[in-house]
Amino acid sequence: MNYISTRGAGAGERHTFSDILLGGLAKDGGLYLPAAYPRVSADELARWRALSYADLAYEILSKFSDDIPADDLRDLTRRTYTPQTYCNVRDDEQAAQITPLKTLGVENGAPLSLLELSNGPTLAFKDMAMQLLGNLFEYTLAKHGQTLNILGATSGDTGSAAEYAMRGKRGIRVFMLSPHKKMSAFQTAQMYSLQDPNIFNIAIEGVFDDCQDIVKAVSNDHAFKAAHKIGTVNSINWARVVAQVVYYFKGYFAATKSNDERVSFTVPSGNFGNVCAGHIARMMGLPIEKLVVATNENDVLDEFFRTGIYRVRKSAETYHTSSPSMDISKASNFERFVFDLLGRDPARVLQLFRDVEEKGGFDLAASGDFARVKEFGFVSGSSTHADRVDAIRDVFEQYDTMIDTHTADGLKVAREHLQAGIPMIVLETAQPIKFGETIREALLREPERPAAFVGLEALPQRFEVLPADAQHVKAFVASKTGA
Ligand SMILES: *Cc1c(COP(=O)(O)O)cnc(C)c1O
């Protein structure tokens, strides 16, 4: 499997899965994609139906990472996708499924269900990919005798998923910046209660943007970056995207009886990583009818799929909402889909994303390419705070099921795209306990708390408070990496 950049540089070079695993953007600023998507045969699809999650993950990943020996990859997936790691299930009997399908009911003739992706250690779907990444990083670094210091900024989900994936891993340290006293008590406790010596929580005296600016400043110091082997685990990481392909297959098998049926998925979206994985599953041959992109008030993606206009937002136009993990101003994985939409023409992708940088967006409305969005199965919708509150209340009353704010955005939009006879699977991206304030508002009661999280906020916390200044952060990192 060879990987290419969406912007076309180094077209003659070979990049394996392992080559791009630890890197970020391609050197021309593009994103990596396989030179061609592997197709799944009818025989394979039939055989995969019976597999465990771990073995299904092996089958799918092996098509994208032929440079990793089969036995090693099988061992990695079996160690990653265990009922012990994905133990925070609603129903204990479902733990072996890793991503159980929770049936709600039939609406407008369409069976409606939730695919539970948030039963991992941090109760958000990011664990699905990040746990694999932790094991893949450790494996690859050990093979090449290397070490890695991950530097990141978080306002919640990503940072904690990265820490829980990398804790205790040989050859890896995590330096995670978060805004001091600005996260919820639950999220703070989730991260800061980790006592592993390779995890460093840095509470920055500032806001989330300050944390992000510091990460950028450190990453732009190329000498420091090289000397201290600084890397990232952001959402453009290819391995994260491909790990997410697995649960589209798993969800399909759970919602259907035979491989002649089609299903639709609704995906609460921010950086377009999750739904990009759905697109890839469809390109591999999974019978997907529609991919419904659900946004909150930050509707960059909904606007594109409705109008053909992609217009990134300024920070002043980016709203802080009650589904905060979808509060984005631009969608960092979107370029991967645009590459396919334009018939894989890197010169045009380069031009469009130059326009994004220089003019703040692009307009495909008049071009024939936009009409092809439907051929790829994409439709969209957006949601507001009032919609979320209604959806949470309604699902609780009708189906006795508590959902989080992001899943509620998905459910609201899914209901606008139901088709009789076609199962609609809404991806559940987080558990309600992470966003308790809105649950209390909607239901006038406390969110459900998985047993493992009882007393979390009372655990001792380990973190370092630093001023919002890159020099202080560099000095701290240097003192711990000893280079
Ligand atoms: C990250 C996240 C999303 C958005 O996923 P993308 O891959 O960025 O589109 C949605 N919901 C939750 C709970 C998340 O943590």
The ligand as a MOL file (V3000), in Angstrom:
LIG
                    3D

  0  0  0     0  0            999 V3000
M  V30 BEGIN CTAB
M  V30 COUNTS 15 15 0 0 0
M  V30 BEGIN ATOM
M  V30 1 C -14.1920 14.7910 18.3790 0
M  V30 2 C -15.6390 14.6340 18.6230 0
M  V30 3 C -16.5940 14.8170 17.5950 0
M  V30 4 C -16.2120 15.2610 16.2040 0
M  V30 5 O -15.5260 14.2600 15.4830 0
M  V30 6 P -14.6850 14.6220 14.1660 0
M  V30 7 O -13.9390 13.3960 13.8330 0
M  V30 8 O -13.7760 15.7650 14.5570 0
M  V30 9 O -15.6610 15.0320 13.1070 0
M  V30 10 C -17.9320 14.5880 17.9040 0
M  V30 11 N -18.3220 14.2420 19.1400 0
M  V30 12 C -17.4400 14.0750 20.1490 0
M  V30 13 C -17.9470 13.6970 21.4980 0
M  V30 14 C -16.0660 14.2450 19.9350 0
M  V30 15 O -15.1930 14.0730 20.9450 0
M  V30 END ATOM
M  V30 BEGIN BOND
M  V30 1 1 1 2
M  V30 2 1 2 3
M  V30 3 2 2 14
M  V30 4 1 3 4
M  V30 5 2 3 10
M  V30 6 1 4 5
M  V30 7 1 5 6
M  V30 8 2 6 7
M  V30 9 1 6 8
M  V30 10 1 6 9
M  V30 11 1 10 11
M  V30 12 2 11 12
M  V30 13 1 12 13
M  V30 14 1 12 14
M  V30 15 1 14 15
M  V30 END BOND
M  V30 END CTAB
M  END
